[in-house]
Amino acid sequence: MKHQYPFLIVVLLALFFLSVPASGYSPDAVTLYEQGTASVAAGNLSDAIAAFDQALLLEPEYYEAWDARADALNRDGQFSRALESSSRALALNSSYLPGWINRGQILYNLGYVYEDQKKDTVKANEYYLQQVQAFEKAIALDPTNADAWFNKAYALAGLKRYDEAIAAFDTVKELNPAYPKIDKNREIARQLRDSVTPFYVTYAPVIVGIAAIISGILFWALILREKEE
């Protein structure tokens, strides 16, 4: 009788390898990514970008490295290159929530450049609108993400959509009552809204109320006058 052990060993090995998840990125690429992340934290942006570039040479589909590179480029003021790197990251993984938040921040910087330096408000508003859309994408992926909601609120305030911004700040407060400076930012948005709102709109309820009282007084005065006549 032939022994079945070699066959069983092959089967067991096959089952083992099928059950083990893919190893992911190479150790060298991961090490370079970690080096880049540490360099960003230390403020060494050139070193960080170089490390991410090397990691991506080893693993071109390392979407976290593409996104981290985008963040480093954004911090370094290279906004157009940062946006290109962000696009690569999200093309590889469109469900990467931090990538959408990072993209929104890059788009804000691009919008500010066009608004403040190039004096092109049309192009600036295009970037600002894309910024809001990036944060909305992040919220669609995780509606409970307070960071995404806060960034959206800030972006809406920048577009002078103050009521929407205040509502978004309120959502942040609901999700995380201890979110840093949430009350201050909401109050700023409220003040900005009130500063551009005509007084007759702001005080419309009061004006309507006073008008109603005056109308009532005049109405009763007319009735009393008719009775006296």
C-alpha positions as CSV (number, residue, x, y, z in Angstrom):
1,M,0.0,0.0,0.0
2,K,1.4,3.4,-1.0
3,H,1.8,6.1,1.7
4,Q,-0.6,9.1,1.3
5,Y,1.5,11.5,3.4
6,P,3.2,13.3,0.5
7,F,-0.2,14.1,-1.0
8,L,-1.5,15.2,2.3
9,I,1.5,17.5,2.9
10,V,0.9,19.1,-0.5
11,V,-2.8,19.7,0.3
12,L,-2.0,21.2,3.7
13,L,0.6,23.5,2.2
14,A,-1.8,24.6,-0.5
15,L,-4.4,25.4,2.1
16,F,-1.9,27.2,4.2
17,F,-0.8,29.5,1.4
18,L,-4.3,30.2,0.3
19,S,-5.3,31.2,3.9
20,V,-2.3,33.6,4.3
21,P,-3.1,37.1,3.1
22,A,-1.0,38.7,0.5
23,S,2.2,40.1,2.1
24,G,1.4,43.6,0.6
25,Y,4.3,45.9,0.0
26,S,8.0,44.9,0.2
27,P,9.8,45.4,3.5
28,D,12.2,47.8,1.9
29,A,9.3,49.9,0.5
30,V,7.6,49.9,3.9
31,T,10.8,51.0,5.6
32,L,11.2,53.9,3.2
33,Y,7.6,54.9,3.7
34,E,8.2,54.9,7.5
35,Q,11.3,57.0,7.0
36,G,9.4,59.4,4.9
37,T,6.7,59.7,7.5
38,A,9.2,60.3,10.2
39,S,10.9,63.0,8.1
40,V,7.6,64.8,7.6
41,A,7.0,64.8,11.4
42,A,10.5,66.2,11.8
43,G,9.9,68.9,9.2
44,N,12.5,67.5,6.8
45,L,10.2,67.7,3.7
46,S,12.9,67.2,1.1
47,D,14.1,64.0,2.8
48,A,10.5,62.8,3.1
49,I,9.7,63.3,-0.6
50,A,12.9,61.5,-1.5
51,A,12.0,58.6,0.7
52,F,8.5,58.3,-0.7
53,D,9.9,58.5,-4.2
54,Q,12.2,55.6,-3.5
55,A,9.4,53.6,-2.0
56,L,7.3,54.2,-5.1
57,L,10.1,53.0,-7.3
58,L,9.9,49.7,-5.5
59,E,6.1,49.6,-5.2
60,P,4.4,51.8,-7.8
61,E,0.9,50.8,-6.4
62,Y,1.7,51.9,-2.9
63,Y,-1.2,54.3,-2.6
64,E,-0.4,55.3,1.0
65,A,3.0,56.4,-0.2
66,W,1.5,58.4,-3.0
67,D,-0.8,60.1,-0.6
68,A,2.0,60.7,2.0
69,R,4.1,62.1,-0.9
70,A,1.2,64.4,-1.8
71,D,1.0,65.6,1.8
72,A,4.8,66.3,1.9
73,L,4.6,68.2,-1.4
74,N,1.7,70.2,-0.1
75,R,3.5,71.2,3.1
76,D,6.5,72.1,0.9
77,G,4.3,74.5,-1.2
78,Q,4.4,72.4,-4.3
79,F,0.7,72.3,-4.7
80,S,0.3,71.2,-8.3
81,R,2.7,68.3,-7.8
82,A,0.9,67.5,-4.6
83,L,-2.4,67.3,-6.5
84,E,-0.9,65.0,-9.1
85,S,0.4,62.7,-6.4
86,S,-3.0,62.7,-4.7
87,S,-4.7,61.8,-8.0
88,R,-2.4,58.8,-8.3
89,A,-3.2,57.7,-4.7
90,L,-7.0,57.9,-5.2
91,A,-6.8,56.2,-8.7
92,L,-5.3,53.2,-6.9
93,N,-7.7,53.3,-4.0
94,S,-10.7,55.6,-4.3
95,S,-12.0,54.4,-0.9
96,Y,-9.0,55.8,0.9
97,L,-10.6,58.3,3.2
98,P,-7.4,60.1,4.5
99,G,-6.6,60.6,0.8
100,W,-9.8,62.6,0.2
101,I,-9.2,64.8,3.2
102,N,-5.6,65.4,2.1
103,R,-6.8,66.2,-1.4
104,G,-9.2,68.8,0.0
105,Q,-6.5,70.5,1.9
106,I,-4.3,70.6,-1.3
107,L,-7.2,72.1,-3.3
108,Y,-7.7,74.8,-0.6
109,N,-4.0,75.8,-1.0
110,L,-4.3,75.9,-4.8
111,G,-7.5,78.0,-4.5
112,Y,-5.8,80.4,-2.2
113,V,-2.8,80.8,-4.6
114,Y,-5.2,81.8,-7.4
115,E,-7.3,84.1,-5.2
116,D,-4.5,85.8,-3.3
117,Q,-1.5,85.8,-5.7
118,K,-3.0,85.4,-9.2
119,K,-6.1,87.4,-8.5
120,D,-8.2,84.9,-10.5
121,T,-11.3,84.4,-8.4
122,V,-13.0,82.3,-11.0
123,K,-10.2,79.6,-11.0
124,A,-9.9,80.0,-7.2
125,N,-13.6,79.2,-6.7
126,E,-13.3,76.2,-9.0
127,Y,-10.6,74.8,-6.7
128,Y,-12.6,75.7,-3.6
129,L,-15.6,73.9,-4.9
130,Q,-13.5,70.8,-5.7
131,Q,-12.3,71.1,-2.1
132,V,-15.8,70.8,-0.8
133,Q,-16.5,67.9,-3.1
134,A,-13.4,66.1,-1.8
135,F,-14.5,66.4,1.8
136,E,-18.0,65.3,0.8
137,K,-16.5,62.2,-0.7
138,A,-14.7,61.5,2.6
139,I,-18.0,62.0,4.5
140,A,-19.7,59.6,2.1
141,L,-17.1,57.0,3.0
142,D,-17.5,57.6,6.7
143,P,-20.4,59.9,7.8
144,T,-19.1,59.8,11.4
145,N,-15.7,61.2,10.6
146,A,-15.5,64.5,12.5
147,D,-12.3,65.6,10.7
148,A,-14.1,65.4,7.3
149,W,-17.1,67.3,8.6
150,F,-14.9,70.0,10.1
151,N,-12.9,70.5,6.9
152,K,-16.1,70.7,4.9
153,A,-17.5,73.3,7.3
154,Y,-14.3,75.4,7.0
155,A,-14.4,75.1,3.2
156,L,-18.1,76.1,3.1
157,A,-17.3,79.2,5.2
158,G,-14.5,80.1,2.7
159,L,-17.1,80.0,0.0
160,K,-19.4,82.3,2.1
161,R,-22.0,79.5,2.4
162,Y,-22.3,80.3,6.0
163,D,-25.5,78.6,6.9
164,E,-24.2,75.3,5.5
165,A,-20.9,75.9,7.3
166,I,-22.7,76.4,10.6
167,A,-24.8,73.3,10.1
168,A,-21.6,71.3,9.3
169,F,-19.9,72.7,12.5
170,D,-23.0,71.6,14.4
171,T,-22.5,68.1,13.0
172,V,-18.9,68.1,14.2
173,K,-20.1,69.0,17.7
174,E,-22.6,66.2,17.7
175,L,-19.9,63.7,16.6
176,N,-17.2,64.9,18.9
177,P,-18.2,67.5,21.5
178,A,-14.5,67.9,22.5
179,Y,-13.3,68.7,18.9
180,P,-10.6,71.4,19.1
181,K,-11.9,75.0,18.6
182,I,-15.2,73.9,17.3
183,D,-17.2,76.6,19.2
184,K,-14.8,79.3,18.1
185,N,-15.0,78.4,14.5
186,R,-18.7,78.1,14.5
187,E,-19.0,81.5,16.1
188,I,-16.7,83.1,13.5
189,A,-18.9,81.6,10.8
190,R,-22.0,83.0,12.5
191,Q,-20.4,86.5,12.8
192,L,-19.3,86.4,9.1
193,R,-22.9,85.4,8.1
194,D,-24.4,88.2,10.2
195,S,-21.9,90.8,8.8
196,V,-23.1,90.2,5.2
197,T,-26.8,89.8,6.0
198,P,-28.9,92.9,5.5
199,F,-30.4,94.2,8.8
200,Y,-33.9,93.8,7.6
201,V,-33.3,90.1,7.0
202,T,-31.6,89.5,10.3
203,Y,-34.4,91.3,12.2
204,A,-37.2,90.2,9.9
205,P,-39.0,88.3,12.7
206,V,-38.8,91.4,15.0
207,I,-40.0,93.7,12.2
208,V,-42.9,91.4,11.4
209,G,-43.8,91.2,15.0
210,I,-43.8,94.9,15.5
211,A,-45.8,95.4,12.3
212,A,-48.4,92.9,13.5
213,I,-48.7,94.8,16.8
214,I,-49.1,98.1,15.1
215,S,-51.7,96.6,12.7
216,G,-53.6,95.2,15.6
217,I,-53.6,98.5,17.4
218,L,-54.9,100.3,14.3
219,F,-57.5,97.6,13.8
220,W,-58.9,98.0,17.3
221,A,-58.7,101.8,17.0
222,L,-60.8,101.7,13.9
223,I,-63.4,99.4,15.6
224,L,-63.6,101.6,18.6
225,R,-64.0,104.7,16.4
226,E,-66.8,103.1,14.4
227,K,-68.6,102.2,17.7
228,E,-68.3,105.8,18.9
229,E,-69.8,107.1,15.7
